[in-house]
Amino acid sequence: MQTKYVASEYKLAAFSCPYCNAYSAQEWLTSSYIRGRSHSYVGNKESIKDIAISTCHMCGESSVWIEDLKSMEPIPQGSKSNRNSVTQSEILKEPTKAKIIYPISSPAPMPTADMPQEIIVDYLEAREIVNVSPRGAAALLRLCVQKLLPILGEKEIDINDGIASLVKKGLPVEIQQALDSLRVIGNEAVHPGTISLNDNREIALALFGLLNFIIERMITQPNQIRTIYTTLPKSKLDGIVNRDKKP
C-alpha cells in the first residue's frame, strides 16, 4: 500500500516531505512571525521580508519558501504572529501564498507502483515540469494515456476511438471519465481551448492522481485479485469452472 501523498502547500499543517517522502506534520516559521519577535532574536528583523521555513517532524529537514508579498491579508487578532508583534500596529498583514524554492521538488504524486515502464518516463517528466509548465505536464499525461491504451488491450490508434472501444467492452464509467478528462485537458493544453492551465495549476495536479487511479483500478487490483484467486485449491478452481459452464 502506498503512503498517503499530500502536495506541499504554504502553511499546511502536514504534507508529504520533499526530503523523506513521508506524510508528516510541519513546523512553520514565517516571515511575519520572525519579524514579530524581539530584535535580539533575529538581529536585523527588517531584513526578514519574504522567507518562510517549514520543518518536517519526521526527518527534521527544513524547506525554504519565498512568500508572495502580493497576497498579503490582515492577520487575525489573537494569532501567534500578532501576539508576538513588538507593537500592535507593526504587524497587521501576512502573506497567504508562497512557493517552495529548496529543495527543488514536485507537488505531484509519485507514480503508482504498477505503472508500466512504457509510460513512467513521461509521467516523471510531467512531474518535474508541472510547477513551471502545467500545460506541458498535462500534454505529457495525455501521451501517457495514449501509450496506456494498448497495454490495456486496445488496438485503436486514435485515443478517443480507443476509449470508446473500451467502453463497449464494459469499461467502468469512472475509468472512462478519468481517461476522457486526461484526454480532453491534455489536448486543450496544447491547442486553443476553454481550459487555461496556466491560471489553474490544481487541474494539472489532479490529472496525476487520475492516471494513478486508472492504473490501480485496471492493473494493480486485477493483479491482486488474480494472485489470491490462483492460490485456491485446484479442486475448488475446477468446481468454479464447472459451475460457470452450467446454463
Buried (B, 14 or more C-beta within 10 A) or exposed (E): EEEEBBBBBBBEEBBBBBBEBBBBEBEBBBBBBBBBBEEEEBEEBEEBEEBBBBBBEBEEEBBEBBBBBEEBEEBEEEBBBBEBBEEEEEBBEBBEBBEBEEEEBBBBBBBBEBBBEEBEEBBBBBBBBBBEBBBBBBBBBBBBBBBBBBEBEBEBEEBEEBBBBBBEEEBEEEBBEBBBBBBBBBBBBEEEEEBEBEEEBEBBBBBBBBBBBBBBBBBBEEEEEEEEEEEEEEEEEEEEEEEEEEE
